[in-house]
Amino acid sequence: MAQSVKLGDDIMALVRREAELHSRSTAGQITHWLKIGRAIEHSGRFDHARITAALEGKLDTTQLGEEEEAAWLDGFVERMAQPSDSENAFHARRQALGRGVGLDAGGNLVHAKEGDAP
């Protein structure tokens, strides 16, 4: 049975570009990448459980092999790009107080505007 999955616009742009380059449908490209990712995780060239442990801070990254470290770095960058619940709460409190809530592209402090949701 087919199921819908929400993917970010940035991911879908990559999928569409690669699908076009390789004459695949977008669904075909996603399936292709899914199979490759699963094969890599089960290839024996690195231990996915070790990468997960490193992402959780339970394993020092210096103990990872070269390929494991590359996979860890991808996961780390992805996680760091997303604000945590505590960061979201912090900025919501600042916004409610009318204080700066972040930086713009130029590095300038951005303040909450009247009517912005906290």
Secondary structure as a PSIPRED ss2 file (coil, helix, strand):
# PSIPRED VFORMAT (PSIPRED V4.0)

   1 M C   1.000  0.000  0.000
   2 A C   1.000  0.000  0.000
   3 Q C   1.000  0.000  0.000
   4 S C   1.000  0.000  0.000
   5 V C   1.000  0.000  0.000
   6 K C   1.000  0.000  0.000
   7 L C   1.000  0.000  0.000
   8 G C   1.000  0.000  0.000
   9 D H   0.000  1.000  0.000
  10 D H   0.000  1.000  0.000
  11 I H   0.000  1.000  0.000
  12 M H   0.000  1.000  0.000
  13 A H   0.000  1.000  0.000
  14 L H   0.000  1.000  0.000
  15 V H   0.000  1.000  0.000
  16 R H   0.000  1.000  0.000
  17 R H   0.000  1.000  0.000
  18 E H   0.000  1.000  0.000
  19 A H   0.000  1.000  0.000
  20 E H   0.000  1.000  0.000
  21 L H   0.000  1.000  0.000
  22 H C   1.000  0.000  0.000
  23 S C   1.000  0.000  0.000
  24 R C   1.000  0.000  0.000
  25 S C   1.000  0.000  0.000
  26 T H   0.000  1.000  0.000
  27 A H   0.000  1.000  0.000
  28 G H   0.000  1.000  0.000
  29 Q H   0.000  1.000  0.000
  30 I H   0.000  1.000  0.000
  31 T H   0.000  1.000  0.000
  32 H H   0.000  1.000  0.000
  33 W H   0.000  1.000  0.000
  34 L H   0.000  1.000  0.000
  35 K H   0.000  1.000  0.000
  36 I H   0.000  1.000  0.000
  37 G H   0.000  1.000  0.000
  38 R H   0.000  1.000  0.000
  39 A H   0.000  1.000  0.000
  40 I H   0.000  1.000  0.000
  41 E H   0.000  1.000  0.000
  42 H C   1.000  0.000  0.000
  43 S C   1.000  0.000  0.000
  44 G C   1.000  0.000  0.000
  45 R C   1.000  0.000  0.000
  46 F C   1.000  0.000  0.000
  47 D C   1.000  0.000  0.000
  48 H H   0.000  1.000  0.000
  49 A H   0.000  1.000  0.000
  50 R H   0.000  1.000  0.000
  51 I H   0.000  1.000  0.000
  52 T H   0.000  1.000  0.000
  53 A H   0.000  1.000  0.000
  54 A H   0.000  1.000  0.000
  55 L H   0.000  1.000  0.000
  56 E C   1.000  0.000  0.000
  57 G C   1.000  0.000  0.000
  58 K C   1.000  0.000  0.000
  59 L C   1.000  0.000  0.000
  60 D C   1.000  0.000  0.000
  61 T H   0.000  1.000  0.000
  62 T H   0.000  1.000  0.000
  63 Q H   0.000  1.000  0.000
  64 L C   1.000  0.000  0.000
  65 G C   1.000  0.000  0.000
  66 E H   0.000  1.000  0.000
  67 E H   0.000  1.000  0.000
  68 E H   0.000  1.000  0.000
  69 E H   0.000  1.000  0.000
  70 A H   0.000  1.000  0.000
  71 A H   0.000  1.000  0.000
  72 W H   0.000  1.000  0.000
  73 L H   0.000  1.000  0.000
  74 D H   0.000  1.000  0.000
  75 G H   0.000  1.000  0.000
  76 F H   0.000  1.000  0.000
  77 V H   0.000  1.000  0.000
  78 E H   0.000  1.000  0.000
  79 R H   0.000  1.000  0.000
  80 M H   0.000  1.000  0.000
  81 A C   1.000  0.000  0.000
  82 Q C   1.000  0.000  0.000
  83 P C   1.000  0.000  0.000
  84 S C   1.000  0.000  0.000
  85 D H   0.000  1.000  0.000
  86 S H   0.000  1.000  0.000
  87 E H   0.000  1.000  0.000
  88 N H   0.000  1.000  0.000
  89 A H   0.000  1.000  0.000
  90 F H   0.000  1.000  0.000
  91 H H   0.000  1.000  0.000
  92 A H   0.000  1.000  0.000
  93 R H   0.000  1.000  0.000
  94 R H   0.000  1.000  0.000
  95 Q H   0.000  1.000  0.000
  96 A H   0.000  1.000  0.000
  97 L C   1.000  0.000  0.000
  98 G C   1.000  0.000  0.000
  99 R C   1.000  0.000  0.000
 100 G E   0.000  0.000  1.000
 101 V E   0.000  0.000  1.000
 102 G E   0.000  0.000  1.000
 103 L E   0.000  0.000  1.000
 104 D C   1.000  0.000  0.000
 105 A C   1.000  0.000  0.000
 106 G C   1.000  0.000  0.000
 107 G C   1.000  0.000  0.000
 108 N C   1.000  0.000  0.000
 109 L E   0.000  0.000  1.000
 110 V E   0.000  0.000  1.000
 111 H E   0.000  0.000  1.000
 112 A C   1.000  0.000  0.000
 113 K C   1.000  0.000  0.000
 114 E C   1.000  0.000  0.000
 115 G C   1.000  0.000  0.000
 116 D C   1.000  0.000  0.000
 117 A C   1.000  0.000  0.000
 118 P C   1.000  0.000  0.000
